[in-house]
Amino acid sequence: MEQDLTSLQETLAHMAQDLRDLSDELYQQQKDMAALRTEIEHLRQKIKTAGTDSGILRPEEDSPPPHY
């Protein structure tokens, strides 16, 4: 009986450690996702402004070269 109790306590201790590890990993992933969302938003804004400042014309704005 005491052996069973000890075994259950060991199992519970391992499960508690696994739960802490998973919680820590989840927290880190949430931080990473927040950073990635911020980076994506920064890149979206950069793309929006680059479309007007890049000097590259859209096809409808570009005239054909003189040899055509």
C-alpha positions in Angstrom: 0.0 0.0 0.0 2.8 2.4 0.9 4.6 1.5 -2.3 1.4 2.5 -4.3 1.2 5.8 -2.4 4.8 6.6 -3.1 4.4 5.7 -6.8 1.3 8.0 -7.0 3.2 10.8 -5.4 6.1 10.4 -7.8 3.8 10.4 -10.7 2.0 13.5 -9.4 5.4 15.3 -9.0 6.4 14.5 -12.6 3.0 15.6 -13.9 3.3 18.9 -11.9 6.7 19.5 -13.4 5.5 18.8 -16.9 2.6 21.2 -16.3 5.0 23.9 -15.2 7.2 23.2 -18.3 4.2 23.4 -20.6 3.1 26.6 -19.0 6.5 28.2 -19.4 6.6 27.1 -23.0 3.2 28.5 -23.7 4.1 31.8 -22.1 7.3 32.0 -24.3 5.2 31.3 -27.4 2.7 34.0 -26.6 5.6 36.5 -26.2 7.0 35.3 -29.5 3.7 35.6 -31.2 3.2 39.2 -29.9 6.6 40.1 -31.2 5.8 38.6 -34.6 2.5 40.4 -34.8 4.3 43.7 -34.1 6.9 42.9 -36.8 4.2 42.0 -39.3 2.3 45.3 -38.6 5.6 47.2 -39.0 6.2 45.4 -42.4 2.7 46.2 -43.5 3.2 49.8 -42.8 6.5 49.8 -44.6 5.0 48.1 -47.6 2.2 50.7 -47.7 4.6 53.6 -47.7 7.1 51.9 -50.0 4.4 51.7 -52.7 4.4 55.5 -53.0 8.0 56.3 -52.3 9.9 53.6 -54.2 10.0 55.4 -57.6 8.7 52.3 -59.3 5.7 53.1 -61.5 2.7 50.9 -61.8 2.1 49.4 -65.3 -0.7 51.9 -66.0 1.6 54.8 -65.1 4.6 53.7 -67.1 5.0 54.8 -70.7 6.6 52.4 -73.3 10.3 53.1 -74.1 11.0 55.3 -77.2 12.0 52.4 -79.5 8.4 51.0 -79.5 
